[in-house]
Amino acid sequence: MNNYKYNPIQEVEDDGLTIPEVGEWGKEKYNLLGYYAELFTKSMRDKWGNLVYIDLFASSGYCKIKSTGKIIKSGALIALSTPIHFDKYIFCEEDKDLIASLEKRIERDFPKERAKSVFIQGSCNEKIDEIIKNIPRYSVNNTVLNFCFIDPFNLGIHFNTVARLGAYQLDMLMLIATGMAATRNEKKYQSPSNDTISLFLNDSSWRSDFSGDADMKNQSFTQFLSKRYKSNMIKLGYTQVADFHDVRYKHNNKNVLLYHLAFFSKNPLGNKFWNIIRKQYTGDQQALF
Ligand SMILES: C[S@@+](CC[C@H](N)C(=O)[O-])C[C@H]1O[C@@H](n2cnc3c(N)ncnc32)[C@H](O)[C@@H]1O
């Protein structure tokens, strides 16, 4: 499939702790996350004092693929399983049971990394101060490079939260729930009492921009959100925003868009790595299914 020996998709046994179900297409996200994390840790290990993994929607570390019943490691444990480890892991998850299961799995399977892990239960939008407090302090003698994974079910990540992290040396892999949420809920979001998109873009006047943007004529809500998100990130200093990666699934012979995976780095090397991973991975994407 590609040149890597490391494989992010690792099957595991049911251990009696909580295991959420996911669709088959989750594997594409996990592969891209794992391969990026592996390349990041391998290439940056000797260049930085501290490599930090931050997961804002961490879940429990295991998931069950609905169609096959197979249980695999999910995002948080994929990040812990790279051959070269991060120096610190910061996990945030709203659900008490999921984060407790993640903590137990890390205690059991990664005891050394447990000592380097922080578990924050609650909404990442509310806990952002605590998340940031746990990022090691940067100095000339103690440099810090962060990799943040943002993997919500919907558009519930506030741009203010992302902007707080944007103040750090930080690469970001983010799921933008375009098909899963934006397309399905466009009408609901248009209602003036709904603040989902205002918080997602940190812009309460987005409705008039969407209807009035000349470039946006004949373009979809999803395209509007993608364009606005890119321009928001450019303003944060993520000047080289890569094209978003589409994740689709086959339904009634159509390739339906589920979500975009967006990658943001302030360093051209980050984008170079992301493009390498994407090209190698998507070269044989069908093999997954
Ligand atoms: C798509 S799942 C994440 C999957 C996870 N990255 C993985 O690989 O297994 C989204 C998770 O975010 C949690 N969640 C929802 N809203 C949240 C919020 N505002 N802050 C933190 N976690 C949240 C949900 O409980 C759920 O476990």
The ligand as an SDF file (V2000), in Angstrom:
LIG
                    3D

 27 29  0  0  0  0  0  0  0  0999 V2000
  -15.7530   11.6880   16.5030 C   0  0  0  0  0  0  0  0  0  0  0  0
  -15.5580   11.3540   18.1910 S   0  0  0  0  0  0  0  0  0  0  0  0
  -13.8460   11.3880   18.4170 C   0  0  0  0  0  0  0  0  0  0  0  0
  -13.2080   10.1640   18.0140 C   0  0  0  0  0  0  0  0  0  0  0  0
  -11.7840   10.0660   18.4580 C   0  0  0  0  0  0  0  0  0  0  0  0
  -10.9490   11.1070   17.9060 N   0  0  0  0  0  0  0  0  0  0  0  0
  -11.2780    8.7140   18.0690 C   0  0  0  0  0  0  0  0  0  0  0  0
  -10.3980    8.6390   17.2290 O   0  0  0  0  0  0  0  0  0  0  0  0
  -11.7790    7.7380   18.6250 O   0  0  0  0  0  0  0  0  0  0  0  0
  -15.9970   12.8460   18.9780 C   0  0  0  0  0  0  0  0  0  0  0  0
  -15.8040   12.7630   20.4860 C   0  0  0  0  0  0  0  0  0  0  0  0
  -15.8460   14.0690   21.0100 O   0  0  0  0  0  0  0  0  0  0  0  0
  -16.5610   14.0830   22.2360 C   0  0  0  0  0  0  0  0  0  0  0  0
  -17.0200   15.4700   22.3710 N   0  0  0  0  0  0  0  0  0  0  0  0
  -18.1270   16.0480   21.8360 C   0  0  0  0  0  0  0  0  0  0  0  0
  -18.1230   17.3810   22.0610 N   0  0  0  0  0  0  0  0  0  0  0  0
  -16.9680   17.6480   22.7320 C   0  0  0  0  0  0  0  0  0  0  0  0
  -16.3660   18.8440   23.2000 C   0  0  0  0  0  0  0  0  0  0  0  0
  -16.9480   20.0230   23.0270 N   0  0  0  0  0  0  0  0  0  0  0  0
  -15.1750   18.7730   23.8060 N   0  0  0  0  0  0  0  0  0  0  0  0
  -14.5540   17.5650   23.9840 C   0  0  0  0  0  0  0  0  0  0  0  0
  -15.0800   16.4020   23.5610 N   0  0  0  0  0  0  0  0  0  0  0  0
  -16.2650   16.4350   22.9400 C   0  0  0  0  0  0  0  0  0  0  0  0
  -17.6150   13.0230   22.0700 C   0  0  0  0  0  0  0  0  0  0  0  0
  -18.0040   12.5060   23.3310 O   0  0  0  0  0  0  0  0  0  0  0  0
  -16.8830   11.9800   21.2230 C   0  0  0  0  0  0  0  0  0  0  0  0
  -16.2480   11.0270   22.0130 O   0  0  0  0  0  0  0  0  0  0  0  0
  1  2  1  0
  2  3  1  0
  2 10  1  0
  3  4  1  0
  4  5  1  0
  5  6  1  0
  5  7  1  0
  7  8  2  0
  7  9  1  0
 10 11  1  0
 11 12  1  0
 11 26  1  0
 12 13  1  0
 13 14  1  0
 13 24  1  0
 14 15  1  0
 14 23  1  0
 15 16  2  0
 16 17  1  0
 17 18  1  0
 17 23  2  0
 18 19  1  0
 18 20  2  0
 20 21  1  0
 21 22  2  0
 22 23  1  0
 24 25  1  0
 24 26  1  0
 26 27  1  0
M  CHG  2   2   1   9  -1
M  END
$$$$
